[in-house]
Amino acid sequence: MNGRLLTLAAALAGAAHGAQAQRWRTLDASRQLRDTTPLNVRVEYAAGRLDLAPGTTSDLYAMHLRYDADRVEPLSRFDSAARALAIGVRSAQLSWNRGEREEGTMQATLSTRVPMELTLEIGAVEGDVQLGGLRLTDFALKGGAAELTLRFDAPNPVPMRAMTLEVGAADVKVLHAINAQTERVQATVGVGALDLDFTGPLAHDLDISASLALGDFTLRVSPEVGVYADASTFLGDLSDSGLEKRAGGWYSPGYDKATRHVRVRLRSLIGGFKVKRTPA
């Protein structure tokens, strides 16, 4: 067997081995809604395509998974005593990068009738997450190398105490965040990008604390909203942010006449911050 045939044989053997190493399985899981007591919900998803939305049935949750049994294990656990639900897939790997996205998929729905503290823990995920209409008392995102869109297309029926967004190497967009009904946002951006859309009529003032390493943070608000940034320890310049410096801070034009305000406490090493004043 000549060298070219040996190379071809080795390639075919490697491909066959790789195919055998992937054991694709599917799983359907759900739980009937029995009461509306507040719940702590955690969704874990290591890598693949994620679609999460409000449910339209009498289920507390419903989930369909397609996963590689050699790399991840499915997660579907309800603790009635602790009022805790955990769903998704869990991996033994500590981290994933964008090049490791696979053909795995997760489609899940959550009940709109149960008040919940919701946490999303995701890795190398491409996803569209519809949170509008869920009863979210708190929301937290812990994102790795994700490309993720979070949507609040309908109002949150209950006040949200806080929205916490941890964006590592992720590219995250939060659309119609005004419908989340929150007064406080905590954001941490590593080397990724966060686009936070709060356009529309604010029902109350909003406080945002943001810590940026190398990433970018874009805040979108309506033209009538006043924006103030406390960037006293900022190591760069906010002259390109759409704000004006005065009295030791950075203000949007017309800030003093605005009836609603967004106050941003900003800490950054090299990361960038911009304010986009966009009509709703």
Residue pairs with C-beta under 8 A, 6 or more apart in sequence:
1 9
21 70
22 68
22 70
22 71
23 68
23 69
23 70
24 66
24 67
24 68
24 69
24 103
25 66
25 67
25 68
25 69
26 64
26 65
26 66
26 67
27 63
27 64
27 65
27 67
27 74
27 76
28 62
28 63
28 64
28 65
29 61
29 62
29 63
29 65
29 74
29 76
29 87
30 59
30 60
30 61
30 62
30 63
31 59
31 60
31 61
31 78
31 85
32 58
32 59
32 60
33 58
33 59
33 60
33 111
33 113
33 114
34 60
36 113
36 114
36 115
37 83
37 114
38 83
38 114
38 115
38 116
38 117
38 137
39 60
39 83
39 84
39 85
39 114
39 115
39 116
39 117
40 82
40 83
40 84
40 85
40 116
40 117
40 119
41 61
41 84
41 85
41 86
41 87
41 110
41 116
41 117
41 118
41 119
42 84
42 85
42 86
42 87
42 88
42 118
42 119
42 121
43 52
43 86
43 87
43 88
43 108
43 118
43 119
43 120
43 121
43 122
44 75
44 86
44 87
44 88
44 89
44 90
44 121
44 122
45 88
45 89
45 106
45 120
45 121
45 122
45 123
45 125
45 127
46 71
46 72
46 89
46 90
46 91
46 93
46 96
46 122
46 123
46 124
46 125
47 72
47 91
47 96
47 100
47 101
47 102
47 104
47 123
47 124
47 125
48 66
48 67
48 89
48 101
48 102
48 103
48 104
48 105
48 106
48 124
48 125
48 126
49 104
49 105
49 106
49 125
49 126
49 127
50 105
50 106
50 122
50 125
50 126
50 127
50 128
50 129
50 148
51 105
51 106
51 107
51 108
51 127
51 128
51 129
52 106
52 107
52 108
52 109
52 110
52 120
52 127
52 129
52 130
52 131
53 108
53 109
53 110
53 129
53 130
54 109
54 110
54 111
54 112
54 130
54 131
54 132
54 133
54 134
54 154
55 61
55 62
55 109
55 110
55 111
55 112
56 109
57 109
59 109
59 111
60 78
60 85
60 110
60 111
60 114
61 85
61 87
61 108
61 109
61 110
61 111
62 108
62 109
63 76
63 87
63 88
63 106
63 107
63 108
63 109
64 105
64 106
64 107
64 108
65 74
65 89
65 104
65 105
65 106
66 103
66 104
66 105
66 106
67 74
67 89
67 104
67 106
68 102
68 104
71 91
71 93
71 102
72 89
72 90
72 91
72 104
73 89
73 90
73 91
74 88
74 89
74 90
75 86
75 87
75 88
75 89
75 90
76 86
76 87
77 85
77 86
77 87
78 84
78 85
78 86
79 85
87 108
88 106
88 108
89 104
89 106
91 123
93 123
95 123
95 144
95 145
96 123
96 124
96 144
96 145
97 124
97 145
97 169
98 124
98 145
98 147
98 169
99 124
100 124
101 124
101 125
101 126
110 116
110 118
110 134
112 133
112 134
112 135
112 157
113 135
114 135
115 135
115 136
115 137
115 158
116 134
116 135
116 136
116 137
117 136
117 137
117 138
117 139
117 140
118 131
118 134
118 136
118 138
118 139
118 140
119 139
119 140
119 141
119 142
120 129
120 140
120 141
120 142
120 143
121 142
122 141
122 142
122 143
122 144
122 146
122 148
123 144
123 145
123 146
124 144
124 145
124 146
125 143
125 144
125 146
125 147
125 148
126 146
126 147
126 148
127 146
127 147
127 148
127 149
128 148
128 149
128 151
129 148
129 149
129 150
129 151
130 151
130 153
131 139
131 150
131 151
131 152
131 156
131 180
132 151
132 152
132 153
132 154
132 155
132 156
132 176
132 179
133 153
133 154
133 155
133 156
133 157
134 156
135 156
135 157
135 158
136 156
136 158
136 160
136 180
137 158
137 159
137 160
137 161
138 160
138 161
138 162
138 163
138 164
139 160
139 162
139 163
139 164
139 180
139 182
140 163
140 164
140 165
140 166
141 148
141 150
141 164
141 165
141 166
141 167
141 172
142 166
143 165
143 166
143 167
143 168
143 170
143 172
143 192
144 168
144 169
144 170
145 168
145 169
145 170
146 170
146 171
146 172
147 170
147 171
148 170
148 171
148 172
148 173
149 172
149 173
149 175
150 172
150 173
150 174
150 175
150 177
151 175
151 176
152 174
152 175
152 176
152 177
152 178
152 179
152 180
153 175
153 176
153 179
154 179
155 179
155 181
156 179
156 180
156 181
156 182
158 181
159 181
159 182
159 183
160 180
160 181
160 182
161 182
161 184
162 182
162 184
162 185
162 186
163 177
163 180
163 182
163 184
163 185
163 186
164 185
164 186
164 187
165 172
165 174
165 185
165 186
165 187
165 188
165 194
165 196
166 187
166 188
167 187
167 188
167 189
167 190
167 192
167 193
167 194
167 215
168 190
168 191
168 192
169 190
169 191
169 192
170 192
170 193
171 192
171 193
172 192
172 193
172 194
172 195
173 195
173 197
174 194
174 195
174 196
174 197
175 197
176 197
176 199
176 200
177 185
177 196
177 197
177 198
178 197
178 198
178 199
178 200
178 201
178 202
181 203
182 206
183 204
183 205
183 206
183 207
184 206
184 207
184 208
184 209
185 196
185 206
185 207
185 208
185 209
185 210
186 208
186 209
187 194
187 196
187 208
187 209
187 210
187 211
187 217
188 210
188 211
189 210
189 211
189 212
189 213
189 215
189 216
189 217
189 271
190 213
190 214
190 215
191 213
191 214
191 215
192 215
193 215
193 216
193 217
193 218
194 215
194 216
194 217
194 218
195 218
195 220
196 208
196 217
196 218
196 219
196 220
197 220
198 206
198 219
198 220
198 221
198 225
198 262
199 220
199 221
199 222
199 278
199 279
199 280
200 222
200 280
201 222
201 260
201 280
202 221
202 222
202 225
202 260
202 262
204 260
205 260
205 261
205 262
205 263
206 261
206 262
206 263
207 262
207 263
207 265
208 219
208 262
208 263
208 264
208 265
209 264
209 265
210 217
210 264
210 265
210 266
210 267
210 268
210 273
211 267
211 268
212 266
212 267
212 268
212 269
212 270
212 271
212 272
212 273
213 268
213 269
213 270
213 271
214 269
214 270
214 271
215 271
215 272
216 271
216 272
216 273
216 274
217 271
217 272
217 273
217 274
218 273
218 274
218 275
218 276
219 227
219 262
219 264
219 273
219 274
219 275
219 276
220 275
220 276
220 277
220 278
221 227
221 262
221 275
221 276
221 277
221 278
222 277
222 278
222 279
222 280
223 277
223 278
223 279
224 258
224 259
224 260
225 252
225 258
225 260
225 261
225 262
225 277
226 251
226 252
226 254
226 255
226 256
226 257
226 258
226 260
226 261
226 262
227 242
227 243
227 251
227 252
227 255
227 261
227 262
227 264
227 275
228 249
228 250
228 251
228 252
228 255
228 261
228 262
228 263
228 264
229 238
229 241
229 243
229 249
229 250
229 251
229 264
229 266
229 273
229 275
230 249
230 263
230 264
230 265
230 266
231 238
231 249
231 250
231 266
231 267
231 268
231 273
232 248
232 249
233 267
234 266
234 267
234 268
235 268
235 269
235 270
236 268
236 270
236 272
238 245
238 250
238 273
239 245
240 272
240 274
241 250
241 273
241 274
241 275
242 252
242 274
242 275
242 276
242 277
243 250
243 251
243 252
243 275
244 250
244 251
244 252
244 253
245 251
252 258
252 275
252 277
255 261
264 273
266 273
